[in-house]
């Protein structure tokens, strides 16, 4: 097939571009997909929509491999799938509705809670409505409602007093005026469950991120923005797959992940992030229908545990998208 890789290029190290993709990642993807005997074009889709449309049309794709995170507004991820749909071009990954819903953390949790998924108790706080319920149990986690890549999350995001909560809310609303999630902090373990639709069983093994708090200098076991950006001492973060948890806990985590994927259907790929409470109960944190495909990311780590290499994962993503759109695709040689 003719495949166009659509992406927003990260051109600096600022927090505002943390969700975007590097040129090294694009090169890696281009080589891998080309190695599957496809004709590949890369298109940077930042900028004016009319220019983006012209570049996409010129590339003449049978399928768009969508990596575009967007750069503006709380609907930034949803813009591109919506555009592809209007242009009548097949694409990998979730549609505009799925991406819009899941970039709104509070809304996604509200929807899933109505379907029986256990979520941390919390509330959405905005500049006009900063009142908190009296029954929230401290410590609380405070984070931006419409950001990814742990943007806005640090050790200071976990607060243990009403006075500090009010102070933190005031500070963060200046930078993140779209709103904040304030919820009970789940003390426990940081887990992810990836999905590859084209793989038998779809759901992969549980991935755990563990932290050496002596090296990170932190108090809380969270994968914050600085750690995701590679800050801290070497070996301060470890990725473990499969997660070393008990059989009962593993069953509960996988059941929750499958339930989430059943409610929020993720075409081709996805990742559910879960906190496993010290009590053994899992809590849904968020769903990423556009997960990182970096070799060190949870999805790729779990795939390697199943014997899948980088190119194998891309082949499965392309294959499931091709089947969804009834596109002809030859088996890779």
N, C-alpha and C positions, 0 to 999 in steps of 0.2 A: 504493500500500500504506500501511498504518499502520506507521510505523517508530519504534521507541523507541531513542534514543541512551542507552546505559548507560555511566556513567563514575564515576570517583572524582575529586572536585574538589581541586585543590591550593589550600590556604588560607593557606600561608605559604611562606617561601623556605628552609626548612630542608632539609638533605640527605635526611632521611627521607621527604620528600614530592616529591623531584625527578622521580620517574617519573609523577606524577599530572598531570592536565590542568587548564589554566586556564579561567576563565570566558570569557575572550576567544576561546579556541579552541572552546569549546562553542557560543558565539554564531555563530562563523564556520561551523561544521558545520551548525548548525540552519538557518541561512539558505540554505546551499548545497543541503542535502537537500530543504528545503521548495521550493526553486526547481526541483526535479525533479518537482514535482507530487505529492509524497508528503505524507501527514499525519504530522507529526513531534511526538513528545513527548520531553522530556529527563527522565531519571531518575538521580538521584545514588544510587549503590548501596553507599555506605559505611554501616556500622552493623550492627545486629542482622539476621541472615539472615531472620527472620520478617517484619521490617518491609520489608526489600528485596523479598521475595517479594510482599508486599501491594502495594507500589508498582508492581512490574512487571505484576502481574495487572491492576491498575487501569488501566494504560496501554493494555491490550488490543492488543499488537503482533502484526502479521503477521510481523515480522522485527525482531530486536534488532541495532542497529549497535553492536557491542561495542568500547568503548574502555577498559574497566575493567582497571586494572593491579593492583588489590588493595592492601591496606595492611598485612597481617599474615602473616608466615611465608614459608617458601620455596615454598609451593604457592599463594601469593596470586593469581597470574595465572590459575592453572588453576581456581580456585574458581568463577569466574563462568561459564565455558563448561560446567562440570559442572552448575551450577545450572540453566542454560538447558535443558540436555539433559534433566534430570530433570523440568523443567516442561513439556517438549515444545514449546518455542518455538524456531524457527529463528533463527540468529545468524550474523553475519559473522565471518570469521577462523577460526583454528585451534581444535581441540577441547582438552579438558583435558589429555590425554596429551601433545600436542605442546607446549603451553605449559609444563607442568611439566618436561618433559625439557629444554627449551631455556633455562629459567631456572637450571638446574644446569649451569654451564659445563663442568665437568670431565666429567660424565656424557655430555653432548652430544658433546664431542670424542672421548671413548672410543668411543661408538657410531659416529661418522663415520670414525674411524681404522680400525675393522674393515672399513669399506666402501671403503677405499683413499683416503680424503681426507687430504691432508697437514696435520698439526696441529703446533704447537710441542711439543717434548718437555717434559713437566712432570708434576706430581703434585698431588694434593689433600692439604692439610695441615689437621689439626684440632687441638683442644686436647689430645686423647689421643695423637695420632700426628704428631709434628713432624719425623720423620726424613726427610732429603732424599737422593736418589740421589747417589753420588759423581761420576757422569759428566755432570751438568748443566753446560753451558757458560755462563759469565758473559758479559754481565750477565743477570740474571733479572728477570722481571716478577712482581710479587706483587699480587694483586687479590682482592676478595671473590668467592666462588664463586656466590653467588645474589643478585646485584644487577644493575640495569640503569642506563642513563643515565650510565655512567662513575662511578657512586658508588664512593667508596673509591680512585679512581685519581688519582694526581698524579705530578709529576716524581719524587717520592720513592719511587714504586712500582717504579722501575727501579733495581736495586741491583747493585753490582759486586764485592762481597766476602762471604765466608761470615759474617764477624762482623756485617756490616750486615744480611744476610739474617735471621739469628737475631733481631736486634734488631727489625727491621721486622715479622717474624712475630709476635713477642710483643706488639708495639704493636697490630697490627691485629686479632688474635684477641680482644682485649678488646672491640673495637667490633663485630666481625663473627664471633661465636662459631660460626656455622653452618659455617665453613670457608673456606679460602683456596686459590686456584690459584697455584702457584709453577711458572713455566715459563720456558723460554729466551726472552729478548726478541728479537723479530724486527726487526732494524734495517732500515728501509726506508720504504715509503709506505703511507698509510692509505686504504684503498679500501672502497667499499660497492657492492653490486650489488642493486638493488631488483627486485621482481617484482610485476606486476599480472596476475592470472590471466585477467582478461577482455580483456586487450590482446593483439593478434596477436603471437605469439612469446613472450609472457609476461615474459621477462627484458628489462629495460631497459638503458640504457647505464651504464657504470661511472662512479661518482662518486668524486672524490678530494678529501680535505680536506688542504690544505697550510697550513703554519704558518710565520710569520715569527718565528724563535726570538729575534731581537734584540728584538722587541716583546713576546713572551710571557715572555722571561727564562728560558726552559727550555733544557735540554740535549738532550732527546729529542723526536723527532717523533711525539708522541702526542696524541690528542684527549682530554684529561683532564677531570675534573669541572668545574674552574673555567672552562675554555674553553667547555664546553658550556653553562655558566650565564651566559656573556657577559662573564666577567671579562677583564681585560687591555685593552691599547690597541685603538682602532679599527683595523680591517683587519689584525689579527694572525692571523685565520683566513680562508682563502679556500676556496670550494667550486667545484670545477672539474668540468664535465660536458660532453662525455665526458673522462675522465681522459687526460692527455697521456702515454701510455705506448706502447712499441713494439708492433708488430703481433703478434709472438710472445708477448709478455707479456699483451696483451689477450686473445688466444685462450686462454691458460692460465688466466687469471682467470675468464673467462666459462665455460669448461669446468668449472672447480671449482664455480662458483656453481650451474650447472645440475645438476651431480652432487649437490650438497647438497640442492637443491630436489627432486630425484628421490627421495632417501632420506627427507628430512624434508618430506613433502608439505604445503605451506602453502596452504590454501584462500584465495582472494581476493587476498591480498597477503603480502608478506614482504620481508626484507632480509638479505643475507649480508654480514658484515664480514670483510674479508680484509687481511692485511698482505702487501705485495709486497716480498720480501727484496731487498736490494741485488744479490743474485746473479741476480735475475729469477724466482725461484721463489715462487709464492703459498702462503700459509699460512692456513688457516681459523682465524678468531678466534671468531666466534659467529654464530648465526642468531637473528634477531628476527622471530617470527611475528606480532607485534603492533607493527609499526613506527610511528614518529611520523608523523602526517599534518599536521604544521605546514608552512606554505608554504615554510619554509627548510630542511626536512628533506630527506634524500637522496632519498626516494621521490618527493617533489613536484618537486624540482629535475630529476631524471631524466625525470619525466613531462612537464614543460614543454619539455624538449629535444625530446621527440617530438610537441610541439604540443598536449599535453593541459593544459587548465586545471584548477583546483582542483575545480570541479563535475564535470568529465569523469571525474576519478579516482574520485570518490565514486559516480558513476553506474556505472562499471565494477565497483566493489567490490560494490555492491548487486545489479547484474545477475548476477554470477557466483554470489553467495550464493542469489539467487532461483532460478537454474537448478539449483543443487545440491539445493534443497528442493522443486523443482517448483512454485514460487509464480508466480502470474500477475503480470506487471509490464508496464505500458504503456511504449512508447518515450517518452523525454523530448521535449517540444515545443521 
